[in-house]
Amino acid sequence: MIKQIIIKFDTEGRSQWSYALYGALMEQLPPETSVLFHQRGIMPVSQFYLKDEWTISLFGKNICPAKEALLKLKFCSLDKYGVNMQVTDIKEQPTVTERELIDRYMAKLSPRREVTMRFLTPTAFKSNGVYVNIPSVRLVIQSLMLKWQEFADEYSLTDPEVLEHLTSHTAIKRYSLSSASYQLKGVRIPAFTGSMTFSVKGPEQLARLMNLLMSFGGYSGVGIKTALGMGGCEVIL
């Protein structure tokens, strides 16, 4: 399941505050839950801070402790930045399951041949050990497939041919990107922000699958370090 929570604070800040907020969240969790989070290959949380809103998406079967901690949050102290932020509003979005996403995008809704993804916080990829701050169709789709596979229990996307089919039938129709960076532990990661519109050709089911992955990206984020505030996305279908 997926649970998204949006917390509004009385303080506007930078996207880099997400890392400190992640640390604050971990401190609120029972020790066994925090350990479980860090045992996963891909973190079962994606979060980012934009202006005065903290958006957190939780994934899987063990999200209740994190959800309860977030819903009880009243304030958050970020010692590194010397700020004490008061919570002014909390929105708990409806829970979404894997089956609901599959039914919605693979069966019920008509597939959209154009999908726009807005990269709200600095986004980057890593390939062959090197940071990549220029997106491509393959990098975006590959990232979404990896994140989906970590989340999904019944709809597997491990076949390499799926990536090849999606990549070969998808093109970038238009884009508006700017270079950016994200600082973590003294390292400044080269990144980008902006938007890209993807055009999908080929069989209807291929377009449906792209819709599914892109919509999931609105929860999971795209690229590296989405648990630490990078790759926050908004998807327009």
N, C-alpha and C positions, 0 to 999 in steps of 0.2 A: 504494500500500500504506500501511498504518498500523502503526506500531510504538509501543507504549506502554511506558514504563519508569518504575518507581516506586522512588525512592531515599529511604531512611530515614536520618536524621541523629541525632546524639546531643543535639540542641538543639531545643527547642520555640520557635517564633517566630510572627510574624504573617504574614497573607497578603501584606502589602506587601513582604515580603522577596523575593517572586517576581521583582520587577523587577531587584533586584540579582543574583539567581540567573540570570536571563536574560542579563545582562551577562557573568557568569562563564562561561556556556555559549558565548557568542559568542567569548570570548577563547580558548577551547579549540579552536575550529574553524580549519581552513586559511582563509587570507584569501579565496580564491576561493569557498569554500562560504558564508562569511558574507555576501559580496556577493550571491551568488545568492539567499540567504534574503531580503535586503532589496529585491531587484528585484521580488519577487512582489507582486501587489495585496493579497492576504491571506496573512499569514505561514504558511509550511508547518510551523509548530510551535504547539502550544497547551500551556500549562503553568500550574501553580498550586502554592502551598505551603500546607499545612494542618497545623497543630500541628507535627509533626516529619517530615512526609513531603512530598517533592517529586514531583509527578506530571507527566510530560512525554509528550506525544503528538506523533509526527513523521509527516509526510505526504509522499507522492510517491515519486519514483524516486531522489532524491539524498540519502537520509537516512543512508547508511552512515557518513560522517564524524562526524555528530552522534551517532549511536548508539554508535559506537566510543568517542568521547570520554566519553560518559555512563557506559558500562559500565566504563571504566578509572578513574572518579572515586574518589578516596580521601578528600579533604577539600575544603572550600570556605571561603574567607575573604571575609566581607562587611565590608569596611572601613567602609562607611557606618554600620553598626550595631555595629562593634567586636566582632564574633564570629568565631570560627574553628570551623567545624562539621566533625566527623568523620563519615564515612559508616559506618553500621553494617550496612546491608543493601541489596542491589539486586535488584529483581525485574524480569525482562524478560518482558513478556507476549507470548503468541503473536502473530505477524504476522497482520494481517487485510487482505484485499484488497477492492477495490470489488466484484468479482464475488461474493465470499463474502457480503458484506453484502446484495447484491441478491437472491441465491438464498435466503438465510436469511429475509429479511423480506418479500420480494415473492412467494415461492413455497412454501417448505418449512414455515415456522411458521404456526400459526393466528394471525390478527391479533388483537391486544388492543384492545378499544374504550376502555380507560382506561389512561392512561400518566402516571406521576408523574415529575416532574423536580425534583431537589433542587439548589438554587443554593448551592454550598458556599463560594464566595468572592464578594466584592462584584461584582454584575452590573449593567450599565447598557446602554442603547441610545443612539443619537444619531439624531435626526430633525430635518430642516431646520436643521441646525447647532446644535441644542440638546440637552443631555443629558436623557435620560428615565430616571427611576428607578422607574417604575411599569410592570410588564410587562403586555402584552396578548397575546391569541392571535396577532394579526397580526405584532407585533414579534418574538415568539419564532420563529414559522414562517418569516418573511422572513429572519431571521438565519441559521437553519439551512439554508435553501435557498441562500443566498449562499455559505455555507461549503462546502456539498456541491458546488456548481457549480465552485468553485475546485479541489476535490479530484478530482472525477469525470472520467473520460475517455470513458465509453461511455453513461452513463445521464444524459441532460440534463434539467435542470429549469428551463429559461429561459422557458418559456411563462408569461406573466402569469396565464393562466386557472387554472394549477395552484395558485398562491397564493390566488386567489379561491375556488376550490373547497374547498381545505383550510381556509381561514379561515371560510367560511360553514358548514362542517359540523363545526367544532370549537368546543367551549365549555369554560370553566373550571368544573370541578365543585366543587372546593374548593381553598383556599389557606391558607398560613400564612407571612406575609412580614414582614420587619422592615427598616426603613431602615438604610442603612450608607453608608460612603464609602470611597474608595480614593485614596491620595495618590500622584501621579506628577509628578515634576519641579516640585514646589512647588504643584501644582494638586490640590485636593481634589474628586474626582469624586463627585457624588451617586449612590448605588447602592442595591441591596437584596440581601438573602439570604433563605433560607427554602425553601419548596416549593410547587408547584402541581400539581394533578392535572387532566389534560385528558381530556375525553370526546369521542370521535369517532363521528359518525353517518354515514349514507349508504352508498354502495357499499363492498363488501369491499376493493377495490383501493385506495380512498382511505384506509381504515384501515391497510392494509399500508404505504402510502407514509408515513403519519404515523409508524408504528412504525420504518420505515427512518430517517427524518430524526431522530427522537428518539434512537434508538440511536447514530447518528452524533454527536449532540450530546454524548454521554458522552465522546467523544474530542476533538471540536473546541471544546467550550465554546459558550457562547451570548453574544451581544452584542458589545460593543466590547472591544478590547485584551486578547483572550484569549491572545495571545503574551506578554503582560506580567503575567499573573497574575489577571486579572479573568475572571468568567464560568465558573469551574470548576464542572462539573456531574456529578451522578450520576443515572442514569436507571433507573427501575424499571418494567419491562414486565410 
